[in-house]
């Protein structure tokens, strides 16, 4: 993969992450604002749950063809 191809791939990934965050923001907004008052352990668990929610949103709106192209 060339550097330019890597940049294009990352542009695709980043755009999907931002789009997914926007799609789930209302559901997660209150919890995100509460995160700074959590313990370090709670923050780590919360972050994992948030990452999973973003990934789930991305995959739910990505076609099988697009998923195959990511390999």
C-alpha positions as CSV (number, residue, x, y, z in Angstrom):
1,X,0.0,0.0,0.0
2,X,1.4,3.4,-0.9
3,X,1.3,6.3,1.5
4,X,-1.4,8.0,-0.6
5,X,-3.5,4.8,-0.5
6,X,-3.1,4.6,3.2
7,X,-4.2,8.2,3.5
8,X,-7.3,7.4,1.4
9,X,-8.1,4.4,3.6
10,X,-7.8,6.4,6.8
11,X,-9.9,9.2,5.3
12,X,-12.6,6.6,4.8
13,X,-12.3,5.2,8.3
14,X,-12.2,8.6,10.0
15,X,-15.2,9.8,8.1
16,X,-17.2,6.7,9.2
17,X,-16.2,7.2,12.8
18,X,-17.3,10.9,12.8
19,X,-20.5,9.9,11.1
20,X,-21.2,7.1,13.6
21,X,-20.4,9.4,16.6
22,X,-23.0,11.9,15.3
23,X,-25.5,9.1,14.8
24,X,-25.2,7.9,18.5
25,X,-24.5,11.3,20.1
26,X,-27.9,11.9,21.6
27,X,-27.9,8.5,23.2
28,X,-24.4,8.9,24.6
29,X,-24.2,12.6,25.3
30,X,-25.1,12.5,29.0
31,X,-22.7,9.6,29.7
32,X,-19.9,11.3,27.9
33,X,-20.3,14.4,30.0
34,X,-20.2,12.3,33.2
35,X,-17.0,10.4,32.2
36,X,-14.6,12.9,33.8
37,X,-16.0,12.2,37.2
38,X,-15.6,8.4,36.8
39,X,-12.7,6.4,38.2
40,X,-9.9,5.5,35.9
41,X,-11.2,1.9,35.7
42,X,-14.8,3.1,35.0
43,X,-13.5,5.4,32.3
44,X,-11.7,2.5,30.6
45,X,-14.8,0.3,30.7
46,X,-16.9,3.2,29.5
47,X,-14.5,3.9,26.6
48,X,-14.7,0.3,25.5
49,X,-18.5,0.4,25.5
50,X,-18.4,3.7,23.5
51,X,-15.9,2.2,21.0
52,X,-18.2,-0.8,20.6
53,X,-21.2,1.4,20.1
54,X,-19.4,3.4,17.3
55,X,-18.2,0.2,15.7
56,X,-21.7,-1.3,15.8
57,X,-23.1,1.8,14.2
58,X,-20.6,1.7,11.4
59,X,-21.0,-2.0,10.6
60,X,-24.8,-1.7,10.8
61,X,-24.7,0.9,8.0
62,X,-21.9,-0.7,5.9
63,X,-22.7,-3.0,3.0
64,X,-21.2,-6.4,2.7
65,X,-19.3,-5.1,-0.4
66,X,-17.8,-2.2,1.6
67,X,-16.9,-4.6,4.4
68,X,-15.1,-6.9,2.0
69,X,-13.2,-4.0,0.5
70,X,-11.8,-3.1,3.9
71,X,-9.8,-6.4,4.1
